[in-house]
Amino acid sequence: MKKEDIQNLKIGVIGGGFAGSTAGLALSRIGADVKVYEQAPKSGEVGAGIGLRPATVKLFKKLGVFEAIEKVTSPSDYFEILDAKGNVLNREVWPHLEEGGEKHNTRMIHRRDFVDALHSQLPEGVLQLGHRAEEITDNGDSVTVKFTDGTEETFDVLVGADGIKSKVRALWSDSQPVPAYAHAYRAVIDGSLGEGLLIDDNLRMYLDTETGGMIYFLPLRHRGENGQISFDITFPHPDTTWNPNVSQEEVLEMCRNFDERLLKIIAKLDWATVNQRAAADLDPQEQWNTDAVVLIGDAAHAMLHHQGQGANSAVLDAGVLADCLVSEDSVPAALNKYTELRKEPVQELQRISRESWDAESAGKTAFPEKEKIDY
């Protein structure tokens, strides 16, 4: 699209998380008139640690915001998979770690720090906190959104970045989260509680091949005097309650096969602060867009966390969407092109993430997606 046409585009983004905030950045960089609407009144200490992959790092460098993100991250060189007792099954450097004579480390970051860094880089007035979409109408060549505060806006393009339970997606789909029959118990703890396991900035995953249980040990050494650890216990479980309530004793029993040091960490957790969540994803979605509405991130392709690609895919969606608005001749063509470029690789990641891990797959590669997806 021509520069002046992009500058005249009024774009609304529903959701101010990873996907929505990056969309706000990428779309503002190409000159669009964009607003990002987040229902929460302010940012809060939620979630745990994630790894920003090299492709994500490269996009943030392109957008000119990497320095702000780098300040609240630690650089990682590899992902290590171990058995329950700590014997190494695989240690593999991150794909695309070094390209073009430049190193693009995966960056370990806390979710709140990530969102805060993205928000800090949005142009003034782009982020609109405390705005919940109540009613959305697709007019064909525009979209009207009524918010719960009574205000109403009409956009040339509406970007649905509102997560796995997306209200935007409900315009054409009744898809609901698909339970994985597994729980994730997550906490961010002080590095002093790590039983000597916090030794570097590399992600480790301990796998109990007998039960299918996993413990993700993600270092956040840049956080606090002693550093911090994002500690994630993922176990098969029949309960699909969105926010389950499982006791510390039950989780310790689940984890009985793990290294004694990991059991000591679990025993020291302040269980009232542990985030408990039933794992779920979406079935592959046939439709991602209309002529004026488009989905990005979990709204389009929520996936399980076993490959650590949910946040990264959401960020890359936003970058591709902005690129397509520049390269194509019209909004409908741009949204169709975005879907064409992103749908196949991301749905492959969804499929791989559903496979989880076992001893055989872990021994072959830490990155099963690398054979089919170039990021």
N, C-alpha and C positions, 0 to 999 in steps of 0.2 A: 504493500500500500504506500501511497505517497506520504511524505512527511507531514504535509498539512492535513491530510485525511486522518492520520494517526493522532495528531494533536487535537483534532475535533472529536475524537472518540471519548465518550463518557463510559467508563468501565467500573462496575461494582464487583468487589470480591467479598464473598460471604465466608468468614472464617479468618482469624488472624494468627494461626499457628505457623508451622514450617512452610506449608504450601502457600497459604494465603499471603504471608509476609514476604516470601520470596517473589510471589507474583506481583505484589505491590512495588517491590524494588525494580524488577525486570520491566514491568509495564511503564513505570514512571521514567525509567532510563531511555525508553524509546519515544517519550514525549506524550504519552496518553494522559488524559485526565482521569486519574484512578483514585478510588476510595476503598479502603479495607475495613470491613465491618466485623468487629469481634464482640461476641456477646458478654464476655467477662468484663467487669468494670475495671480490673487491673490485673497485672501479671502476678502469679503466685508460685510458691516453691512446690511444684508438682513434678511428677515423673522421675526419671532417673537418667543414667548416662546413655549416650549413643555415639556412634562413630561416623564422622563425615568422610565419605570415601574420596579418593583422588579426583574423580569426575566432578563431584560436588565442590571440592576445593577450587578446581579450575574455573567453575562457573562463578564462584564468589570473587575470584580474582578478576574475571572479566567484568563483573558488575561494579568493581571498585570498592567492595565492602569487606574483603578478606582480612584486612588489618584489624578491624573491630572484632571479628570472630576469632582470629588467631590469639588475641589477648586472653581469651577465656577457654583455651584449649591446651592439650598436650599432644605432641606429635607421636604417632605410632608407626612402626615399620612392618609389623607382621601380626598375624592371628595364629594363636596356638591352641590346638585341641588336645586335651588330655583325657585319660580314663579317670574313673572315680577316685583312684588312689594317687593320681598325679603323674602317671607315666605318659610321656608324650606320644600321641598318635600321629600328629601332623603339626608342622610349623611352616607357614607359607607367607611370603611377603605379599602385601596388598597389591592387587592387579593395578597396572599403570602407575606404580609408585614413582618411577622415573621416566619422563618423556621429554623429548626436545631439549635435553641438557638441563632440565629443571626437575627438582624433587617436589612431589605433591603428596606429602604424608597424609594418611588418614588422621583426622583430628578427633581426639576424645573430648567430649563436651557434655555438660549437663543440659538437659532439655530447657530448663528455665533460662540458663545463661544464653543458650542458642536463640530462643525467642526474644529475649531482651536485647541481644546484639542486633538481631534483624530489625526490631522495632526502632532501635536507636538510629538506624541508617535510613529509615523511611523519611521522605521529605515532609516538612511540617504540614499538618492538616490531612495527610493521607490516612492515618490510622484513626478509626472512630471506635472507641471503646464503649462498652455498655449498649451495644445495638444488637438486638435479636430479631431475626427475620420471622415475621408472623405469617405473611401471605405473599406468594410469588406468582406472578402472571406472565407467561411467555406470550408476547404480542406478535411474534413472528419475526419482526425486524427490530424489536426492542424488548425490554423486560422491565416490569414494574414490581417493586418490592415495597411492601408495607411492613414497618417495624412495630414492635410492641409498644414503643413510646408514642405511637400515633403518626409519626412522620412517614412520608412516602417519597420514593425516588424512582425515576425511570432511567434506564441505562441502555446504551447501544449494545453492550456486552455484559453478561453476568457470568462470573467465574465462581463455580461451586467448589469451595475449599473447606467444606464444613464437615468433613470426617465420615466415618463409617456409617453413621446414622443420618446421612445427608438429607436435609430438607430440599435442597436444590435437585438432587437426583430423583426425588419423589415426584417431580414434574412428569416423568415418563416411566418410572420403574418402582415396583413395590418390593425390590430386593431388600432382604434383611440380613444382619450379621449371621454368619454360619459358625456355630460353635465348633471348636477344635477338641473339645473334651480334654482340656488341659488348663491348669492354673499357672499364673505367674505371680510370684511373691517378691516384691522389689523394695529395696531400701538403699539409701545413700548413707554410708557410715564413715566415721573418722578413720583415717589411715592407721592410727594407733591400734585399732581393733582388728587389723588384718592378719594377725598371727604370722607376721613375717613374710606374707605372700605378695605384698605390694613392693615389687622390686624394680619395675620399669613402667613404661607407658604403653605396653602391648596388651591387647585383649586376649583373655584366656577363657576357654569353655571346658568345663569338666563334664564328662559324659558317663553316666551309669548305664552300661549296655544291658544290664539285667532288667531294670525297671523302666528305662527310657527317660529317666530324670536327667536334668541338666542344670548346672550352675554356671552362670556367666559372671566373670570377675573382670569388671571394666575399670581401669585406673583413672582417677581424676587428680593427679598429683599436683596440679596447679591450684587446687582449691584448698584453702585453709593451711594452717601451720604444719600439719602432719599429712597433708594431702587427704583425699577422700577416695572411697571405693563405691562404685555402683554395683550392688550385689543382687543378682537376679536368680531366683530359684524357679525353674519351670518343670512341672510334673504332670503326667497324665492324671485326669480326675473326672469322674462322671458328672460332677456338679457344674451346670452351665449358668448359674447365677452370675449376673454381670459383675457384681462386687461381692464375692464370696467371703465367708468368715470362718477360716480354718485356723485351728489353734497352733501355737508354736510347738507343742508336744507332738501333734500329728505330723507336722512338717519335719521335725527331727526324726521321727520314725520313718517317714518316706526316704529321708536322706541317709539312712543308717549305713549304706555301703560306701559313703564318701570318706575321703581323707579326714582324719581326726581334726586337723586344723580348720577345715571347712565347717565341721560340726560345732566346733568351739565358737566360730563366728556366728553361726545361726543361734546358738544358745545365748549369746550376748546381745542379740538384736532387741531393741525396744519394740516389742511386737505391736504396740498400739500405733506406731508410726509406719509400719510396713504396709505398702500399697498392695492390695490383693485384687487381682483382675482375672476373669475367665478369658482365655485366649479365643479370638474369633477373627474371621476374615470375611471377604465377600466372594461369592462365585464370580467368575469372569463376566463382565458386563458387556452386552452386545452394543449398547448405545452409550456414547460419551458426550454427545453434543447435539444441539439443534443449530439453527442459523444464528442464534443470538446467545445461547447458553452453552457453557462448557464445564466439564468436571476435571479437577486435578487432585492429586494426592489420594488420601484414603476414600474420598467421596467417589472416586473412579475405580480404585483398585486396592482397597485395604488388604494387607497381606499379613501373615504370621511373622513373628520377629526372628525366626531361626536364621535367616541370612542377613539380618541387619540392614535391609534395603528399603524399608518403608519410608523413612524420612528422606533418604537419598533420592528415591524415585520421585517423591513429592517435589523436592527442590528442582530436580531436572525437568519435571513437567513444566514448571513455571518458566524456566529459561527457554524451552522449546516453544511454548505458547507465544512468548514475546517475539521470538525469531520468526514465527509463522505469520504474525501480523505484519511484520516488515516485508517478508518475502512474497506474500500472496497479494492478489489484486483486490480482494474484498474480505469482509469479516466472515461470511459463510465459508469461503474458500480457505481462509486461515484456520478456522476451527476444524474443518474437515481434514486439513493437512496435519494439524497437530495430532488429531486422533489417529490418523494413518501412521505417523511416525512413532507414537508412543505406545499404542495399544498392544502390539505384538510382543515387544521386549518386556514390557511390564507384566503382561499376563503370563509370560514364561517365568518371571520371578515369582509370581503368585503360586504357580504350579510347583516350582522347586521348593518354596518355603513350606508348602504343605507336606513335603516329604520328610521334614525334620532331619534327624541325624541317627546313624547307627555306626557300629565299629567299622564296617566295610566302607561306607561312604566317607566317613571321617578320615580313614586311612588313605583314601585316593586323593582327595583335595579338600582344602578349606573353602574353596570358592567354586562350587559346581556350576554356577552360572557363566563362568568365564569362557566356556567353550562355545556358547551361543550368543552372548551379549557383550558388546564391546564397551563396557564401562563397569 
